[in-house]
Amino acid sequence: MILYVTMVTPTHIGSYESHILDELWFLKPSSIKGIVKWWARAIIGGILLDMGMLNIEIIERFLYQIGLGSKLGPSRVIIRTFTLKQPDINSKDINVYHRLELLSIGRRENKEAKVREYMIDGEFEIILINDNSLVDRITMLSLMLSGIGKGSRKVLGSIDITRVVNFKITEQTLGDFIEKTYDEIKEFIQSNLKPKITKTKLELPPFPTLNKRTAQIGIIRNCDPVKLHNFVLKSRRKISAEDSWILGLPRGRETGFITNDNIRRASSVIFTYHNRLPFKGMEKIGIITIFQSNDFPDKIIHKGQKHKEHEIKIDNRAIKGAVENIIEDLNNTFRVEWIWP
């Protein structure tokens, strides 16, 4: 499969120094393979959760079987990228994205050099060589539902698929594409499951999974990518700031959330933006993917602006409550169409 793609939001992937762009290789194959494998794990795990048999060993086996590699053996998937049009590395709208300003603080003395850390509008060819067509589907879905590089869960690094070669998209909507991908992977799993698999019942999975019980995907039409990105700022939301730990840890230094051993945890909500998706009537679309998973610390400390501290206990009930509040706030801020499951 060959994909032709365009960077539509500011992107930073890094190089030998994490804050400097690699101007010889803007779009790295390793970055793409990383998100493809992450989503493959999330989708396979979600299907197994829905089947009542979530198991790390089974996930590792199926990752290896479809060619993405696991502890059972190396990846058989080859990804090559070629720059067709060099990206703009002097974008004037960088400062309107809050996350980019934070990442730029104190990096270099030269103000112009800070801006050069990010790129936009580049055009690329991605060649995917593999022996299982499921990887093609997972790759396309990965690029639709998540970005690449720093801030990729908060709109940054979003990429449009402008043309696909050697793979035909027959689905009419994004929801149909997700469901078809889910069904095809489920069929593969069922055909290759060994007998006597122990059934398990979990209220929440131990890591993010794209399942039909606790995950949700929605779209925002005529979306403003900056507004969607800046939703993570507590000044832009209506719900209590204390619920925002669901958007990732840590959330601050002098104020915000404090965890033991400085534990980091990525956001349970992924935001992406596309000028165009490969489906009819899908222009200027924001996508929201929400996961519920029990992989947060048992407790965190919230420190307010007046340095008042109190402990927040995190369990399944707290995770579900925080997700419900975030969804309510998203619905109040944007016109969200929840399309899956």
DOVEXPA-781121 format. One record per residue: x, z, y of N, C-alpha, C in turn; residue number from 1. Coordinates in pm, whole numbers, plus 50000, padded with zeros to 5 digits. Atoms other than C-alpha are relative to their C-alpha. Layout:
! residues N
- X:Z:Y:X:Z:Y:X:Z:Y:NUM
...
***
This chain:
! residues 341
- 50084:50000:49881:50000:50000:50000:50088:50000:50125:1
- 49931:50002:49872:50113:49925:50354:49902:50043:50109:2
- 50081:49953:49888:49975:50107:50658:50069:49964:50131:3
- 49951:50021:49864:50013:50002:51020:49933:50107:50086:4
- 50052:49883:49930:49976:50304:51246:50052:50007:50144:5
- 49963:49980:49860:49991:50404:51614:49988:50148:50033:6
- 50007:49861:49952:50071:50745:51767:49903:50006:50117:7
- 50101:49996:49894:49771:50842:51980:50003:50130:50081:8
- 49980:49879:49920:49862:51195:52094:50149:50035:49999:9
- 49858:49966:49995:50201:51341:52196:50050:50057:49867:10
- 49947:49968:50133:50418:51383:51887:50144:50047:50011:11
- 49861:49956:50008:50733:51579:51816:50032:50034:49855:12
- 49961:49978:50139:50898:51562:51474:50135:50069:49992:13
- 49871:49932:50000:51250:51674:51562:50107:49922:49926:14
- 49887:50066:50066:51592:51583:51427:50097:50108:49954:15
- 49902:49899:50041:51917:51766:51352:49990:50124:50086:16
- 50038:49887:49917:51819:51989:51644:49849:49997:50010:17
- 50146:49999:50018:51458:52100:51608:49923:49957:50123:18
- 50074:50030:49879:51367:52041:51972:50035:49862:50060:19
- 49958:50129:49947:51527:51696:52016:49948:49889:49908:20
- 50049:50113:50077:51373:51366:51906:50115:49922:49936:21
- 49906:50090:50066:51555:51146:51658:49964:49859:50043:22
- 50036:50130:49944:51553:50821:51855:50041:49884:49910:23
- 49968:50104:50097:51697:50628:51559:49895:49990:49890:24
- 50099:49996:50108:51417:50732:51323:49884:50086:50048:25
- 50108:49923:49936:51102:50835:51511:49901:50058:49899:26
- 50099:49956:50099:50862:50856:51214:50069:50014:49865:27
- 49922:49974:50119:51032:51018:50917:49914:49995:49873:28
- 50073:50000:50128:50918:50945:50558:49978:50141:49946:29
- 50013:49863:50052:50980:51311:50472:49885:50074:50067:30
- 50111:49936:49930:50727:51420:50737:49867:49955:49941:31
- 50124:50052:50059:50460:51195:50589:49982:50054:49859:32
- 50011:49950:50137:50536:51296:50231:49962:50147:49998:33
- 50031:49857:49994:50516:51662:50332:49852:50025:50018:34
- 50143:49976:49978:50161:51639:50466:49917:49942:49885:35
- 50073:50058:50113:50050:51413:50177:49998:50100:49884:36
- 49994:49904:50110:50168:51670:49924:49917:50124:50032:37
- 50081:49883:49961:50005:51955:50123:49853:49973:49975:38
- 50141:50033:50018:49669:51776:50121:49967:49976:49854:39
- 50024:50017:50143:49703:51678:49756:49979:50135:49933:40
- 50014:49865:50055:49750:52045:49671:49866:50062:50041:41
- 50125:49942:49950:49454:52142:49889:49879:49937:49932:42
- 50114:50068:50063:49223:51878:49736:49990:50035:49852:43
- 50001:49965:50143:49323:51942:49374:49958:50146:49983:44
- 50038:49858:50007:49296:52317:49434:49853:50020:50029:45
- 50142:49988:49967:48953:52275:49593:49910:49956:49887:46
- 50079:50050:50113:48820:52072:49301:50004:50101:49885:47
- 49988:49900:50106:48954:52326:49051:49922:50127:50035:48
- 50078:49883:49958:48797:52607:49257:49851:49975:49976:49
- 50141:50033:50021:48460:52429:49248:49965:49996:49851:50
- 50021:50003:50145:48503:52389:48871:50017:50137:49937:51
- 49983:49865:50051:48575:52761:48839:50127:50019:49919:52
- 49877:49989:50078:48930:52714:48710:50124:49979:50088:53
- 49884:50011:49912:49171:52741:49005:50120:50070:49937:54
- 49881:49948:50066:49518:52788:48861:50121:49924:50054:55
- 49881:50061:49940:49860:52726:49019:50071:49908:49902:56
- 49932:50082:50100:50008:52592:48695:49931:49866:49981:57
- 50074:50125:50017:49730:52334:48661:50023:49909:50121:58
- 49974:50079:49879:49781:52222:49023:50137:49934:49992:59
- 49865:50054:50012:50154:52178:48963:50003:49883:49901:60
- 50002:50106:50102:50081:51968:48653:49937:49873:50055:61
- 50066:50120:49949:49840:51735:48833:50077:49938:50116:62
- 49914:50056:49896:50071:51697:49134:50108:49911:49937:63
- 49898:50078:50069:50338:51577:48892:49940:49875:49937:64
- 50062:50113:50068:50096:51352:48703:49966:49885:50095:65
- 50033:50109:49908:49987:51161:49013:50123:49947:50072:66
- 49874:50055:49951:50351:51119:49111:50062:50068:50120:67
- 49949:49938:49878:50400:51356:49405:50109:50104:49973:68
- 49893:49908:50032:50638:51585:49222:49958:50146:50009:69
- 50025:49856:50001:50631:51957:49146:50118:50064:49929:70
- 49890:49935:50073:50843:52211:48964:50019:49938:49861:71
- 49988:50066:50129:50780:51999:48653:50089:49875:50007:72
- 49915:50118:49987:50977:51706:48794:49995:49943:50140:73
- 49992:50056:49864:51072:51501:49102:49887:49903:50030:74
- 50101:50096:49955:50840:51281:49305:50038:49858:49960:75
- 49980:50142:50029:50796:50920:49198:49951:49913:50114:76
- 50053:50072:49885:50643:50823:49533:50114:49970:50098:77
- 49900:50041:49901:50864:50627:49773:49926:49962:50128:78
- 50059:50031:49870:50773:50617:50142:50109:49947:50092:79
- 49907:50059:49904:50948:50389:50390:49927:49976:50131:80
- 50062:50021:49869:50880:50367:50762:50088:49910:50086:81
- 49930:50092:49911:50974:50101:51017:49934:50004:50137:82
- 50052:49999:49863:50937:50111:51395:49972:49857:50045:83
- 50040:50132:49951:50744:49808:51523:50001:49996:50152:84
- 49998:49987:49854:50712:49930:51881:50050:50139:50034:85
- 49943:49870:49967:50929:50208:52024:49902:50082:50082:86
- 50095:49917:49926:50719:50500:52146:50046:50032:50141:87
- 49971:49956:49864:50699:50611:52507:50045:50145:49993:88
- 49950:49862:50003:50912:50921:52544:50006:50060:50140:89
- 50010:49946:49864:50831:50978:52912:49854:50007:50042:90
- 50143:49995:49973:50457:51036:52889:49969:50094:50117:91
- 50029:49922:49880:50313:51164:53218:49897:50109:49978:92
- 50106:49902:50020:50028:51364:53064:50041:50114:49906:93
- 49952:49897:50091:50248:51594:52856:49953:50140:50040:94
- 50024:49864:49956:50186:51903:53069:49855:50047:49989:95
- 50140:49957:50014:49809:51902:53016:49974:50057:49862:96
- 50013:49941:50133:49863:52000:52652:50073:50135:50000:97
- 49943:49865:49988:49917:52376:52652:50114:50024:49902:98
- 49900:49974:50103:50115:52382:52327:50134:49934:50034:99
- 49876:50068:49964:50371:52131:52458:50075:50075:50107:100
- 49935:49921:49896:50438:52343:52763:50072:50120:49938:101
- 49938:49884:50064:50506:52645:52541:50126:49960:49924:102
- 49886:50044:50080:50740:52449:52314:50117:49956:50087:103
- 49895:50050:49911:50934:52316:52615:50070:50111:50078:104
- 49945:49894:49918:50999:52652:52783:50142:50035:49956:105
- 49864:49955:50025:51369:52726:52808:50083:49910:49911:106
- 49925:50084:50092:51478:52432:52594:50122:49937:50066:107
- 49888:50065:49932:51692:52246:52847:49992:50028:50149:108
- 49998:49979:49856:51796:52280:53207:49937:49881:50073:109
- 50051:50120:49937:51701:51922:53290:49851:49985:49973:110
- 50145:50007:50016:51324:51899:53352:49959:49870:49931:111
- 50035:50127:50062:51313:51531:53256:50033:50001:49851:112
- 49960:49994:50141:51493:51605:52930:49897:50072:49916:113
- 50105:49931:50075:51215:51844:52830:49892:49903:49957:114
- 50107:50096:50031:50961:51563:52847:50043:49908:49887:115
- 49950:50091:50103:51183:51347:52624:49989:50058:49860:116
- 50019:49941:50132:51114:51589:52339:49876:49946:49930:117
- 50128:50044:50057:50776:51420:52284:49982:49850:50017:118
- 50021:50144:49997:50662:51067:52214:49853:49967:49976:119
- 50138:50046:50015:50337:50870:52219:49999:49847:50003:120
- 50024:50146:49996:50207:50512:52167:50095:49917:49914:121
- 49915:50078:50090:50468:50413:51908:49917:49933:49892:122
- 50067:50071:50109:50364:50159:51644:50096:49988:49882:123
- 49914:49991:50117:50494:50182:51288:49936:49934:49879:124
- 50043:50047:50131:50474:50031:50943:50042:50105:49897:125
- 49973:49904:50107:50448:50271:50649:49978:49930:49867:126
- 50010:50060:50133:50518:50134:50301:49999:50112:49897:127
- 50017:49897:50102:50397:50347:50012:50014:49935:49863:128
- 49977:50053:50134:50534:50270:49665:49971:50112:49900:129
- 50040:49895:50094:50366:50467:49387:49932:49938:49878:130
- 50060:50051:50123:50214:50437:49039:49861:50058:49976:131
- 50135:49945:50015:49879:50608:49104:49924:49978:50132:132
- 50074:50034:49879:49619:50479:49352:49939:50121:50069:133
- 50052:49878:49936:49496:50834:49414:50090:50041:50116:134
- 49906:49966:49892:49810:50882:49626:49969:49918:50124:135
- 50038:50082:49885:49697:50594:49849:49886:50066:50077:136
- 50115:49935:49937:49366:50768:49917:50040:50130:50070:137
- 49958:49872:49944:49528:51105:49974:50084:49978:50125:138
- 49916:50030:49884:49780:50951:50215:49915:49964:50121:139
- 50087:50038:49889:49511:50788:50429:49919:50119:50051:140
- 50079:49883:49958:49297:51103:50429:50087:50101:50073:141
- 49907:49907:49934:49601:51313:50524:50023:49961:50145:142
- 49975:50047:49864:49667:51095:50830:49876:50004:50087:143
- 50123:49987:49924:49301:51118:50931:49972:50146:50036:144
- 50040:49861:49983:49261:51495:50892:50108:50089:50058:145
- 49894:49916:49942:49598:51619:51018:50102:49913:50072:146
- 49895:50070:49927:49876:51525:51256:50134:50021:49933:147
- 49864:49989:50050:50252:51514:51208:50085:50074:50103:148
- 49907:49932:49912:50516:51746:51353:49945:50128:50059:149
- 50040:49875:49936:50485:52046:51583:49862:49988:50064:150
- 50134:50001:49942:50134:52138:51690:49905:49907:49928:151
- 50081:50100:50071:49991:51907:51423:49862:50051:49962:152
- 50134:49946:50026:49697:52143:51361:49918:50013:50127:153
- 50066:49985:49870:49610:52137:51728:50003:49868:50077:154
- 50016:50133:49943:49559:51762:51795:50132:49923:50014:155
- 49873:50070:49978:49930:51685:51853:50042:49924:49873:156
- 49951:50077:50113:50092:51423:51633:49894:49920:49927:157
- 50107:50077:50064:49765:51242:51560:50035:49851:49996:158
- 49962:50139:50023:49802:50889:51423:49877:49919:49960:159
- 50105:50094:50038:49558:50596:51406:50050:49905:49892:160
- 49972:50106:50097:49553:50372:51099:49932:49873:50052:161
- 50057:50120:49938:49507:50029:51257:49979:49885:49901:162
- 50013:50107:50099:49547:49811:50947:50050:50050:49866:163
- 49963:49960:50136:49566:49859:50570:50019:49876:49915:164
- 49970:50112:50089:49726:49616:50323:50008:50052:49856:165
- 50000:49965:50143:49678:49629:49943:49917:50124:49969:166
- 50100:49897:50028:49397:49883:49965:49877:49967:50084:167
- 50123:50035:49929:49036:49807:50055:49912:50123:50018:168
- 50091:49891:49971:48824:50070:50226:49857:49946:49996:169
- 50138:50048:50016:48466:50011:50108:49898:50097:50057:170
- 50093:49899:49950:48313:50332:50242:49962:49970:50145:171
- 50051:50027:49866:48101:50310:50559:50032:50112:50099:172
- 49978:49886:49912:48175:50658:50696:50116:50084:49950:173
- 49894:49907:50039:48449:50920:50695:49951:50096:49893:174
- 50055:49910:50100:48221:51154:50502:49996:49935:49862:175
- 50002:50073:50127:48178:50888:50232:50141:49987:49943:176
- 49862:50015:50046:48555:50835:50217:50052:50130:49940:177
- 49958:49869:50052:48618:51208:50171:49935:50026:49865:178
- 50073:49975:50125:48350:51232:49901:50052:49912:49887:179
- 49948:50091:50104:48482:50926:49713:50139:50047:49954:180
- 49867:49948:50036:48836:51069:49725:49986:50123:49912:181
- 50028:49879:50078:48706:51403:49597:49955:49961:49859:182
- 50055:50038:50129:48510:51234:49316:50103:49934:49909:183
- 49900:50069:50082:48797:51011:49201:50106:50097:49948:184
- 49901:49901:50046:49042:51301:49187:49938:50093:49897:185
- 50069:49915:50097:48785:51516:49007:49990:49931:49865:186
- 50008:50075:50125:48735:51242:48749:50134:49996:49929:187
- 49865:50000:50057:49112:51222:48699:50031:50136:49937:188
- 49974:49865:50051:49132:51599:48654:49922:50024:49871:189
- 50082:49979:50119:48845:51610:48406:50050:49920:49880:190
- 49950:50085:50109:48998:51327:48203:50131:50051:49942:191
- 49867:49957:50044:49334:51504:48178:50011:50151:49980:192
- 49997:49855:50022:49235:51870:48143:50023:50031:49852:193
- 49981:49954:50137:49362:52043:47833:49887:50097:49964:194
- 50108:49909:50039:49106:52241:47632:50036:50147:50020:195
- 49984:49855:49991:49056:52618:47651:50057:50045:50135:196
- 49962:49955:49866:49102:52647:48028:49918:50123:50036:197
- 50069:49876:49967:49016:53001:48139:49925:49986:50131:198
- 50082:50006:49880:48732:53015:48388:50034:50117:50092:199
- 49973:49895:49901:48794:53211:48709:49893:49995:50108:200
- 50096:49992:49890:48557:53331:48979:50068:50065:50119:201
- 49936:49951:49878:48700:53370:49328:49904:49986:50116:202
- 50083:50009:49881:48509:53454:49643:50063:49908:50103:203
- 49922:50087:49914:48783:53291:49851:50128:49961:49926:204
- 49876:50040:50065:49084:53089:49731:50120:50072:50061:205
- 49880:49931:49949:49435:53239:49770:50083:49914:50096:206
- 49933:50090:49905:49545:52939:49983:49897:49895:50041:207
- 50099:50097:49952:49367:52663:50182:49970:49892:49896:208
- 50042:50105:50093:49167:52430:49958:49880:49927:50058:209
- 50112:50081:49953:48927:52147:50033:49890:50004:49893:210
- 50105:49982:50099:48635:52277:49828:49863:49993:50067:211
- 50134:50021:49946:48259:52243:49868:49927:50130:50032:212
- 50066:49872:49974:48187:52613:49907:50049:50067:50127:213
- 49945:49926:49886:48419:52741:50179:50068:49912:50104:214
- 49937:50091:49904:48559:52431:50356:49894:49917:50071:215
- 50091:50084:49923:48390:52224:50628:50079:49900:50082:216
- 49939:50103:49915:48471:51902:50813:49894:49946:50094:217
- 50093:50051:49900:48305:51791:51136:50068:49901:50092:218
- 49946:50095:49904:48347:51517:51395:49937:50022:50137:219
- 50048:49994:49862:48311:51507:51774:50013:49859:50056:220
- 49998:50137:49944:48215:51170:51923:50034:50005:50149:221
- 49956:50008:49860:48355:51059:52260:50081:50124:50039:222
- 49924:49876:49987:48605:51339:52227:50111:49987:50105:223
- 49886:49987:49910:48853:51448:52494:50109:50076:49924:224
- 49899:49933:50083:49175:51525:52299:50063:50121:50067:225
- 49941:49886:49929:49309:51756:52570:49906:50121:49992:226
- 50097:49891:50008:48990:51962:52575:49996:50059:49860:227
- 50000:49953:50138:48994:51983:52196:50125:50082:49970:228
- 49874:49929:50019:49359:52087:52194:49997:50138:50066:229
- 49997:49876:49923:49309:52353:52460:49888:50097:49962:230
- 50100:49907:50053:49015:52506:52272:50065:50126:49945:231
- 49932:49884:50058:49273:52736:52114:50031:50107:50104:232
- 49976:49901:49895:49323:52907:52452:49879:50093:50011:233
- 50113:49906:49998:49113:53223:52470:49916:49986:50127:234
- 50075:50020:49876:49015:53137:52830:49900:49886:49988:235
- 50090:50113:50019:48841:52824:52696:49890:50030:49898:236
- 50099:49966:50102:48641:53004:52426:49908:50110:50050:237
- 50099:49901:49958:48334:53225:52453:49999:50123:49910:238
- 50004:49887:50091:48380:53449:52150:50114:50096:50030:239
- 49898:49899:49979:48592:53762:52139:50138:49949:49962:240
- 49862:50042:50029:48966:53703:52155:50049:50060:49869:241
- 49954:49934:50122:49001:53938:51858:49975:49916:49875:242
- 50026:50087:50115:48856:53674:51626:50099:49885:49990:243
- 49915:50119:49997:49123:53421:51719:50119:50008:49906:244
- 49895:49998:50102:49363:53543:51449:49975:49893:49893:245
- 50030:50105:50097:49183:53285:51233:50066:49869:50042:246
- 49933:50120:49950:49355:53023:51453:50151:50007:49986:247
- 49857:49993:50029:49698:53136:51336:50065:50128:50048:248
- 49922:49881:49967:49949:53422:51349:50147:49961:50011:249
- 50047:49907:49897:50128:53539:51551:49938:49926:50117:250
- 50067:50061:49887:49916:53472:51858:50062:50041:50134:251
- 49940:49960:49874:50140:53641:52117:50121:50088:49978:252
- 49883:49912:50007:50438:53862:52196:49967:50134:50064:253
- 50034:49875:49934:50368:54124:52460:49852:50034:49981:254
- 50141:49981:50031:49996:54074:52402:49964:49905:49887:255
- 50042:50085:50111:49805:53923:52114:50007:50074:49869:256
- 50001:49941:50133:49848:53987:51744:50141:50033:49953:257
- 49872:49953:50051:50130:54184:51587:49985:50025:49850:258
- 50004:49980:50144:50204:54178:51215:50129:50063:49952:259
- 49879:49943:50060:50448:54364:50994:50095:49889:49958:260
- 49897:50096:50039:50774:54178:50938:49982:49863:50065:261
- 50019:50123:49924:50664:53915:51193:49947:49885:49912:262
- 50059:50098:50092:50452:53735:50932:49934:49887:50079:263
- 50063:50116:49938:50349:53384:51034:49894:49944:49906:264
- 50107:50059:50081:50030:53215:50917:49937:49889:50081:265
- 50053:50115:49927:49911:52868:51014:49850:50015:50021:266
- 50142:49996:49968:49567:52813:51165:49914:49955:49883:267
- 50097:50041:50101:49266:52791:50932:49917:49882:50048:268
- 50076:50110:49941:49125:52524:51165:50098:49892:50043:269
- 49913:50112:49966:49286:52180:51197:49923:49904:50089:270
- 50061:50094:49906:49206:51957:51497:50083:49872:50004:271
- 49932:50128:49979:49292:51586:51510:49915:49912:50091:272
- 50071:50093:49911:49199:51304:51744:50041:49857:49964:273
- 49971:50141:50027:49174:50927:51689:49930:49911:50101:274
- 50065:50101:49917:49112:50641:51927:49907:49914:49916:275
- 50085:50079:50090:48972:50457:51626:50031:50038:49856:276
- 49987:49982:50144:48910:50534:51261:49954:49871:49931:277
- 50036:50125:50069:48875:50254:51001:49858:50000:49943:278
- 50140:50000:50038:48497:50300:50986:49918:49954:50121:279
- 50081:50056:49895:48218:50142:51190:49954:50109:50098:280
- 50049:49910:49897:48137:50311:51522:50077:50129:50013:281
- 49920:49877:49995:48422:50564:51503:50115:49984:50099:282
- 49899:50007:49895:48605:50544:51836:50000:50131:50078:283
- 49982:49875:49924:48742:50839:52036:49936:50118:49926:284
- 50056:49901:50091:48673:51077:51750:50094:50119:49985:285
- 49928:49879:50036:48785:51437:51716:49954:50045:49862:286
- 50035:49952:50134:48796:51581:51364:50040:50147:49990:287
- 49976:49857:50020:48769:51951:51280:49991:50029:49850:288
- 50000:49960:50141:48866:52075:50933:50022:50152:49995:289
- 49995:49854:50005:48801:52442:50857:50016:50047:49856:290
- 49976:49942:50132:48939:52632:50559:49972:50151:50005:291
- 50006:49855:50019:48855:52980:50436:50087:50033:49880:292
- 49912:49960:50110:49129:53138:50227:50054:50139:50026:293
- 49959:49861:49989:49246:53489:50155:50152:50012:49991:294
- 49854:49991:49998:49613:53455:50248:50049:50053:50135:295
- 49961:49929:49878:49622:53667:50565:50055:50138:49963:296
- 49961:49862:50024:49792:54006:50594:49876:50090:49991:297
- 50115:49909:50015:49565:54299:50501:49958:50061:50133:298
- 50034:49944:49869:49586:54429:50855:50096:49947:50106:299
- 49919:50040:49885:49714:54326:51197:49966:50091:50117:300
- 50023:49921:49879:49744:54496:51535:49969:49905:50114:301
- 50033:50079:49882:49573:54350:51841:50037:50081:50124:302
- 49958:49935:49876:49732:54435:52176:49940:49923:50117:303
- 50064:50062:49885:49527:54364:52487:50090:49992:50121:304
- 49921:50018:49878:49641:54287:52841:50047:50132:50058:305
- 49960:49868:49949:49654:54658:52928:50078:50077:49895:306
- 49914:49944:50105:49869:54715:52619:49929:50103:49914:307
- 50074:49915:50093:49592:54896:52434:50003:49934:49863:308
- 49988:50055:50135:49639:54855:52062:49892:50057:49908:309
- 50083:49949:50107:49401:54879:51772:50016:49912:49877:310
- 49977:50067:50127:49415:54783:51408:49877:49919:49959:311
- 50105:50085:50056:49214:54497:51257:50026:49984:49851:312
- 49987:50016:50143:49157:54504:50885:49944:49863:49959:313
- 50039:50135:50040:49137:54162:50722:49969:49999:49850:314
- 50042:50019:50138:48941:54107:50401:49910:49877:49995:315
- 50085:50119:50014:48707:53838:50269:49887:49999:50102:316
- 50111:49991:49905:48424:53962:50489:50047:49968:50142:317
- 49947:50026:49865:48641:53956:50804:50034:49853:50017:318
- 49965:50142:49994:48766:53604:50723:49875:49916:50018:319
- 50126:50074:49988:48412:53474:50675:49937:50020:50137:320
- 50057:49972:49869:48297:53644:50994:50072:49928:50111:321
- 49922:50069:49896:48581:53500:51202:49973:49851:49997:322
- 50031:50143:50012:48512:53150:51067:49862:49971:50056:323
- 50136:50020:49946:48141:53184:51147:50000:50003:50152:324
- 49993:49991:49854:48225:53288:51503:50069:49878:50062:325
- 49931:50120:49950:48469:52999:51550:49907:49879:49993:326
- 50094:50112:50013:48207:52753:51420:49893:50008:50107:327
- 50100:49984:49895:47948:52898:51659:50055:49959:50136:328
- 49939:50034:49872:48189:52862:51949:50026:49849:50010:329
- 49980:50145:50002:48278:52505:51846:49869:49927:50028:330
- 50130:50062:49978:47910:52414:51833:49951:50016:50142:331
- 50041:49977:49861:47855:52565:52178:50086:49923:50099:332
- 49907:50069:49911:48159:52389:52327:49992:49849:49987:333
- 50006:50143:50028:48128:52047:52162:49871:49968:49924:334
- 50111:50044:50085:47856:51844:51993:50058:49960:49865:335
- 49935:50022:50128:47991:51878:51640:49898:49950:49898:336
- 50079:50049:50113:47846:51671:51355:50075:50040:49873:337
- 49933:49954:50123:47932:51848:51030:49968:49899:49889:338
- 50020:50116:50087:47985:51563:50782:50036:50026:49854:339
- 49962:49973:50141:48129:51727:50467:50015:50149:49981:340
- 50054:50073:50116:48045:51860:50219:49856:49956:50025:341
***
